[in-house]
Amino acid sequence: MNKVVIGLCFALLLGIAGCSRQQSDWEKTRAANTTDSYEQFIKKYPSGEFTAQAQARVKELYEESDWQKARDADTQEAYQTFLKQHPEGKWTEEARIRVENFTLAQAPSNATPAGAEAANTPGTANSPGNPPGGNSNAPAPAPSTKPPAGAPAPAPKPAPTESSAKAAKPAATGSYGIQLGAFKSSADAANRRWTHLEKAYPKLLAGLSPTVAPKKSASGTLYRLQVAALTEKHARAVCKSLKAESQPCVLIHPTHH
């Protein structure tokens, strides 16, 4: 009986020592935080208490390394390779967005910002067929209100102040646009992308109104996240700032007719 008790106590002491050793090795592994250190820990403790955490961390580190390589290359092929290596991961959705965005980047001058067609819609003042001088259906000009000769001239109207002039001046608009993503899945994916960008860069995108412009092709419909009616200077500035943050942005030039 005494031998059994002694054996149990000895086994318990060994178990406690083993747990203490594993805990110590795990803390060292976490401090090193490298794929080699985690892989060595897994090899030493294949079914240990912290093995699952070590395996998950190894996967994360490999994905981060591969994502950095893809970003450094910044090509469609690099992002496609990343997706093959990591079909489900932390950076998978971002990689898909960048792959899809390259489809428009191949020919940005042929893209039209959503809503830009309105500027060339027949029936507007400057559309073909409606010269600036008007048309035959325009109402006759109002009779002249010029005072007769000898009558006192009306008092001149005061010039507008600087504040009133600024208030009357509309916000600057233009014929350029930007594209922030192109999605094969759905328009909802484009809307989610805008929500993410708006939260990440509130000052940069303040006052901008996004649109989702679908474009049909042989491979399906592409949902393009765009912002239209920008001046060239504004569009280039936004794209430059986003690209500096490794965010995709394509300048959309005015359509040439």
matplotlib code that plots the C-alpha trace (Angstrom):
import matplotlib.pyplot as plt

x = [0.0, 2.8, 4.5, 1.3, 1.0, 4.6, 4.2, 1.2, 3.0, 6.0, 3.8, 2.1, 5.4, 6.5, 3.3, 3.6, 7.3, 6.3, 3.5, 5.9, 8.5, 5.9, 4.7, 8.2, 8.9, 5.7, 6.6, 10.0, 8.4, 5.9, 8.7, 10.7, 7.5, 9.0, 7.8, 10.9, 10.3, 6.6, 7.4, 10.1, 7.5, 5.0, 7.5, 8.5, 4.9, 2.7, -0.3, 0.5, -1.7, -0.5, 0.0, -3.2, -2.3, 1.2, -0.2, -2.6, 0.2, 2.5, -0.3, -0.8, 3.0, 3.2, 0.2, 1.6, 4.9, 3.2, 1.0, 4.0, 5.5, 2.3, 2.1, 5.8, 5.2, 1.8, 0.8, -2.3, -0.3, 1.2, -2.3, -3.6, -0.7, -1.5, -5.1, -4.1, -1.9, -4.4, -8.0, -9.3, -7.4, -7.0, -5.9, -8.0, -10.8, -8.3, -6.4, -9.6, -10.4, -7.0, -7.2, -10.6, -9.5, -6.8, -9.5, -10.3, -6.7, -5.8, -7.9, -8.9, -9.5, -12.4, -14.3, -17.0, -17.9, -21.4, -23.6, -21.2, -23.5, -26.0, -23.7, -24.2, -27.8, -29.8, -32.0, -29.5, -28.3, -24.9, -25.9, -25.7, -28.7, -29.2, -26.7, -25.9, -28.2, -31.3, -33.9, -37.0, -39.3, -37.6, -39.9, -39.5, -37.2, -38.8, -39.4, -36.6, -36.8, -34.4, -35.6, -36.5, -34.1, -33.8, -35.1, -32.8, -30.6, -31.3, -29.0, -26.2, -26.6, -24.0, -21.2, -21.6, -19.4, -16.7, -18.7, -21.9, -19.8, -18.4, -21.8, -23.2, -20.3, -21.1, -18.7, -16.1, -17.0, -15.3, -15.5, -12.9, -13.6, -11.9, -12.5, -11.9, -12.7, -14.3, -16.2, -17.5, -19.6, -22.3, -23.1, -23.2, -19.4, -18.8, -21.0, -19.1, -15.8, -17.0, -18.1, -14.7, -12.8, -15.1, -14.3, -10.6, -10.2, -13.0, -11.2, -9.9, -13.3, -15.5, -18.2, -17.7, -20.7, -20.0, -21.9, -21.8, -21.7, -22.3, -20.6, -21.5, -18.8, -18.4, -17.3, -20.2, -21.1, -18.5, -19.6, -17.4, -17.2, -16.7, -16.8, -17.7, -17.8, -14.3, -11.8, -8.6, -6.6, -9.0, -9.2, -5.4, -4.9, -7.4, -5.8, -2.3, -3.2, -4.9, -2.1, 0.3, -1.7, -1.5, -5.2, -6.2, -7.4, -7.7, -8.1, -11.0, -10.5, -13.3, -14.9, -13.7, -16.5]
y = [0.0, 2.4, 1.6, 2.6, 5.8, 6.7, 5.8, 8.1, 10.9, 10.5, 10.6, 13.7, 15.4, 14.5, 15.9, 19.1, 19.5, 18.7, 21.4, 23.9, 23.1, 23.4, 26.7, 28.0, 26.9, 28.5, 31.8, 31.7, 30.8, 33.7, 36.1, 35.0, 35.1, 33.5, 30.7, 28.6, 29.0, 28.0, 25.0, 23.8, 24.1, 22.1, 19.4, 19.2, 19.2, 17.7, 17.4, 19.9, 22.5, 25.3, 23.4, 24.7, 28.3, 27.7, 26.2, 29.1, 31.6, 29.9, 30.2, 33.9, 34.6, 32.8, 34.8, 38.1, 37.3, 36.3, 39.4, 41.7, 40.1, 40.6, 44.2, 44.8, 43.4, 45.1, 43.2, 41.3, 38.1, 38.6, 39.0, 36.0, 33.9, 35.1, 34.0, 30.6, 30.3, 31.7, 31.3, 32.1, 34.4, 37.9, 39.6, 37.4, 40.0, 42.8, 40.7, 39.9, 43.7, 44.5, 41.7, 42.9, 46.5, 45.7, 45.0, 48.7, 49.9, 48.3, 51.0, 53.8, 56.4, 54.4, 54.4, 56.9, 58.0, 57.1, 60.1, 61.8, 60.8, 63.4, 66.2, 65.0, 64.1, 65.5, 68.4, 70.1, 73.6, 72.5, 69.2, 68.5, 70.0, 72.7, 75.5, 78.1, 80.6, 78.5, 77.1, 78.1, 77.1, 79.5, 82.3, 85.8, 88.1, 90.4, 94.0, 96.4, 98.2, 100.9, 104.3, 106.9, 109.7, 112.3, 110.1, 109.8, 106.7, 104.2, 103.9, 101.3, 98.1, 97.6, 95.1, 91.7, 91.4, 88.7, 86.5, 86.7, 85.9, 82.8, 81.8, 82.1, 80.2, 76.5, 73.8, 73.1, 70.2, 68.6, 65.9, 63.6, 60.7, 58.0, 54.3, 52.7, 49.1, 46.7, 43.7, 40.6, 39.4, 42.1, 45.8, 45.1, 44.4, 47.8, 49.5, 47.7, 48.8, 52.4, 52.1, 50.8, 53.6, 56.3, 55.2, 54.8, 58.1, 60.5, 63.7, 62.7, 61.4, 64.1, 65.4, 62.8, 60.8, 57.3, 55.4, 51.8, 51.5, 48.0, 47.0, 43.8, 41.8, 38.3, 37.0, 38.6, 41.9, 44.0, 46.4, 49.5, 51.8, 55.3, 58.9, 61.3, 65.1, 65.8, 68.3, 66.8, 68.2, 66.9, 63.4, 63.1, 64.3, 61.7, 58.9, 59.9, 59.9, 56.5, 54.9, 56.2, 54.1, 51.1, 51.5, 50.9, 54.0, 54.5, 58.0, 58.1, 60.6, 62.4, 60.5, 61.6, 61.7]
z = [0.0, 0.9, -2.5, -4.3, -2.5, -3.1, -6.8, -7.1, -5.4, -7.6, -10.7, -9.5, -8.9, -12.4, -13.9, -12.0, -13.1, -16.7, -16.7, -15.2, -17.8, -20.6, -19.2, -19.1, -22.7, -23.9, -22.4, -24.1, -27.4, -27.2, -26.4, -29.5, -31.6, -34.7, -36.9, -35.9, -32.2, -32.5, -34.7, -32.3, -29.4, -31.4, -32.2, -28.5, -27.2, -30.1, -27.8, -25.1, -23.5, -25.7, -28.9, -30.6, -29.9, -31.3, -34.5, -34.9, -34.4, -37.0, -39.5, -38.8, -39.1, -42.4, -43.7, -42.6, -44.3, -47.5, -47.4, -47.0, -50.1, -52.1, -51.0, -51.9, -55.4, -55.7, -58.8, -59.7, -60.0, -56.5, -54.9, -56.8, -55.5, -52.0, -52.4, -53.4, -50.4, -48.0, -49.2, -45.8, -43.6, -42.1, -45.4, -47.8, -48.4, -48.9, -51.4, -53.4, -53.5, -54.9, -57.5, -58.7, -58.7, -61.3, -63.9, -64.3, -63.8, -67.1, -69.0, -66.6, -69.4, -70.7, -67.4, -66.8, -63.3, -62.3, -62.9, -65.3, -68.2, -67.0, -68.2, -71.8, -71.7, -74.6, -73.5, -71.3, -72.1, -73.5, -75.0, -78.8, -80.6, -78.0, -78.8, -76.1, -77.8, -77.1, -79.5, -81.4, -78.5, -76.1, -74.7, -76.3, -74.4, -71.9, -73.0, -72.2, -68.9, -69.9, -68.6, -71.2, -72.0, -69.4, -66.6, -63.6, -63.6, -60.9, -57.9, -58.5, -56.5, -53.8, -54.6, -52.8, -49.7, -49.6, -47.2, -49.4, -52.5, -50.8, -49.7, -53.2, -54.9, -55.3, -54.3, -56.9, -59.1, -62.1, -64.7, -63.0, -60.7, -58.6, -58.3, -54.9, -55.8, -58.2, -57.0, -58.6, -55.7, -55.2, -54.8, -51.1, -51.1, -52.7, -50.0, -47.2, -48.7, -48.6, -45.0, -44.1, -45.9, -44.6, -41.0, -41.6, -43.5, -42.4, -43.2, -46.5, -47.8, -46.1, -48.3, -51.0, -52.3, -53.5, -56.2, -57.2, -61.0, -62.4, -65.6, -67.4, -69.1, -70.5, -67.1, -65.3, -63.6, -62.0, -59.3, -59.3, -56.2, -57.6, -56.6, -59.5, -60.2, -58.8, -60.1, -61.4, -58.5, -55.9, -57.5, -57.7, -54.1, -52.8, -54.8, -53.8, -50.1, -50.3, -52.2, -49.5, -47.1, -49.5, -50.4, -54.1, -56.0, -59.7, -61.3, -63.8, -66.6, -68.4, -71.2, -74.6, -77.2]

ax = plt.figure().add_subplot(projection="3d")
ax.plot(x, y, z, "-o")
ax.set_aspect("equal")
plt.show()
